[in-house]
């Protein structure tokens, strides 16, 4: 097979990013864009066909892969239907609204024999991949502590305002903070302890402050979307090692090693064509999709990003949200 035929479902911000990436890949070809707003679908389709019917994609024998860039509350339903129709599926994060849905997605993948990958892009983001290598190689000694930061203004651009509805998005903690939750688990495994507090508003748990321990390694993660509309988006990390520091905070990633001059690792940039949103280049979006198609073509397992690991990240984030909400619950008189 020269190229996998891809049907992209959802032509919002993430759909535009995925369409750009697919257009750069040698192993995939965007053949159909599906969105209930046909004009929006046409705006990113290029030479691909457009459709307002998901059924059309399910019934198209030429399509090999469904790329789902839909609101979170639709992830489970559309993923399962796609897998049952014999398509491989890559679905945007978070995996689902709850662990029961996520388990049904995994079961559908196993039963159909088709691949499922949840698009946790931070595992593939170049600066974070360098951090992963530093931790695994122990070039700076053992990791002692890690601070992860991701916050910004509320994203007002969602289709029919679905992000404002906690029952459809899970709030800022599930939609945004889960990036760092997922990365921490990917890097260090299952945490020994989780303590989470934060802000709750009409949109749900909107800002999270979480401390996780992995043995004697401490991870502090802050993330959410309740900043003023004029506030900039920020993603950052600070990793302290026995003999150094990796700092990515408002500038290029800089590695400080004891007794040596600071080093700024060279990172290849892939410029976006103007999809908007809060990311200025394709970064992890490119590498995650390239990984999916490379593993699919080679027949090798998706060891870097399994559905089971995405389920674990979802369960952990939901526990964070539970703790945040419990801390706001009124005391019950005895």
N, C-alpha and C positions, 0 to 999 in steps of 0.2 A: 504494500500500500504506500503510495507516494505521499498523500496528504489525507489526514482525517477530515471529514466533512462535519462542520460544526454548526449547530443551531443555537444562536444566542437569544436568551429569553430575558427581556427587561432592558430597556434602552435609556435608563437613567444614568447618573454619574458613573457607577461601577460598570454598567454595560458599555459605556463609551470607553472606559479604560481598557476593558477586556477586548473590545473590538479593535482598538489600536494595537494591542499586543498581538492578537491573532494575525493581524496584517503583517507583522514582522517575522512570523515563524515559518520555517521551511516545512514543518510537519503537520500544519493545520491550515484549513481554508474555511473562512466564514462564508457559508452558503445561504443562510437564512437568519433574519433578525425578526423576532416576534415581540410585539408590544401592542396593547390595546389602542395606543395612540400611533396610528400608522405614520403620521408625519414625523413623529419623534423617531420611529424605527428607520424611516428613510434617511433621516439626518446622520445616521451612523453606518448605514448599510453599505455604502459605496456601490459595488457591482452586485452585492448579494440581494437575494429576494427578500421581500418583507411579507409578514402575515400578522393578522390580529388574533389568530387561532392557535392555541397550544396544541390542539388536536391535530392540526396539519403537520406539526413537527413530529408528534408521536407516530403518525401514520406514514411518514416519509422514510422508505427503506434505504434511501441514499445517505441519510444522516447517521453518523457514527457516535457523535458526542453532543450532549446538551450542556450548555454553559448557562447556569441559572444565576442571574443578577436581580433577584426579586426581593421584596420585603421579607423580613425574617419569618413572619407568621405563615408565609406560603412555602417556605423551604421544604418542609417534610412532605407535604402533599405533592408538589411538583417533582421533587426528587424521586419519590417512590413510583409515581406514574411513569417517569422517564426510564427508570431501571426496569420496571415491569414491561415496558415496550422494547426492551433490548438495547437501550442506549447507555453508553458510559456517561457519567454525570460529574461535572465539577460545579460545586455550589458555593456561593459566597458565605462568609462567616456572618454571624455565629451559626452553628450547625442547625439549631432549631430553637423553639421556644422552651422546650423542656426535655428532660432525659428520655422520657417515654417515646417522644417523637424521634429522637436521635437513634434510639435502639431499633425502632421500626425501619429507619433508613438503612442502618447497617444490615439488618436482616434481609431487606429487599435486595441489597447489593450482593450478599452471599447467595441468595436463592437464584438470582438472575445470572450470576457469574460475570457481572459487569462491574467496572471500577467506579468507585465513589471517592472524591477528594473534596475536602472543605478548604476553601481558599484563605488560609491563615498566612497572609503575605509577609508578616514581620519575621517569620522563620527564614524568609528568603531575602530580606532587605539587606543590602550590602554591608552597612555598618554593623548590623546585628550578626551577620554571618562572621564578620571579623571577631566580634566579641565571643561568639560560639567557639571559634578556633582557639582564641586565647585561653578560654576556660578548659577546653579539652586537652590542649597541648601542655598546659601549665607552664608556659614560657615565662610568665611573670609570677610563678608560684601559685599557690592555691587561692581560689576566689574566697574572699572574706565577706563581702557584702555587695549588694546590687540595688541601685535605685532606678526605677522605671517610671517615666512620666509621659502622659498623653492626655492633653485637654485642649479645649477650645470653645468657641461659641456654639450655640445650638444650631444644627444644620436645618435651616428652614426650607430647603429645596426639595424635600421628599415628596413623592407622588401622593396626592390627596392628604398630605400631612401625616402619613402613617407613623413617622418617627415620634410624633407627639403622643401617640397612643401606646401606653405601656403594654397593653394586651397584644399589640402588633410588633413592637420593637424590643420590649424588655427594658427600656430606659437606657440612659447613658452608660450604666455599668455593663450591661450586656452587649450594647452595640459598639462602644468605643473601648472601654476598659478591658474587655476580654482579649484584645490584642496583646496586652502585657501579661495578663494571666496566662494565656496560652504560651507565650514565649518563655516565661519563667518555668513552666512545667516541661516544656520541650528541652530547656537547657539543663534542668536539675532534677527532673523526675517528680514524683508525687510529694507534696509538702507534708511535713510532720505536724505542722500546726498552722492555722489560718486565723487571723484576727482582723476584722474589717469594720470600719465605721464610715459614715459619709452623710451626704445630703439627700433628702427625699423631698420631692415636690410633686406637682400634678402629673409630671411625665414619668414618675417612678424614681428609682435610685439614680440620681443624676450625676453624682460625683462620689468617687470611692477613694478611701485611704486604706490600704491593706498591707499588713505585715505577714509574711510567710517565712517559715523556717524550714530549711532542708539540711538536717544534721546541724552543724554549727554555722551554716551559711544563712545570713538574714537578707531577705528581699523586701524592700519597701516599694509599693507600686501606688501611684496616684493617677487617677484618670476620670474624665467626665466631660460634660458639655454644657455646663450652666454658667459660662462666662458671658459678659456683655457682647453684643453683636459686633462691636468694633475690635474685640480682642483677637489676637492672632492665634492660630493653631500652633501647638508645640508638641513635638515628640523628642524625648531625650533619654539618655541613660548615663549612669556613673557607676563603674564597676571598680571596686577596690580589691587589689590582690596583695599577696605577701610582699612582692617586690615591685609594685607598680600600680598604675591607674589607667583605665580606658575611659575617656570622657567625651561624650557626644551631647553637647548642650548649646544650641544656638549657633554653632559653627561646625567646621569639619571635625570628624572623629580624630582625636589626638590620643596617642599612646605614650604614657610617661613610664619609663623603666628606670629603676634606681641606678644611679651612676652613669646614665646616658642622656643624650639630648632628646627632647620630645620628638616624636615621629608622627607625621600626618600620612596615613596610608593612602595610596592612590586608589581611587574608586571610579570605575567607568560609569558615566551617566548616560541615560537614555531619555532624551527630552520628550515630554508629552506634546501633542499637537494642539493642546488647548482644551482639554476636557473639563477644566474647572476643578472645583473641589479644593482640598487643602494640601494636595501633594503636587509638587512641581515637576516630577519626573516619574517615569514608569517603574523604576526601581524594582521592588519586590513583586509587583504585579507581573512584570515580564518574567522574572526568574521562576515564580511559582507555576505559571502556565507552561513555560518551557519544560520544567521538570515533569509536569503531568504528562505531556505528550511524549517526552523522551522515554519515560518509564513505560508508558503504554506501548510505544513502538518496540522497545527492547524486550517487553514481557517481564521486566524486572519488577519486584514489589515496590510499593511506595513507602519505603521504610522511614523516610524523613517526615512523612505526614500521613498517618493512617486515620481512617474514620474513628477507630477506637481512641486515639489520642485526642481527636477533636471532641469526642464525647466526654473524655476526662476533663478537658478544659471547660466545657460547658457546665459540667457538674460542679466544678470548683467555683466558677463565676456565680452560679446560682446560689451556692453556699455563702459567698460574699454578700450577695444581695439579701439573702435571708438574715444575715447578721446585721446588716445596715438597717433594715426595716425593724428588726427586733429591738434595736437600740433606740428607735423612735416610738415604739409602742408604749401607750400609757400603762403605768403600773396598775396591777389588779389588786384591789383591797382584799385583805384576808379577814 
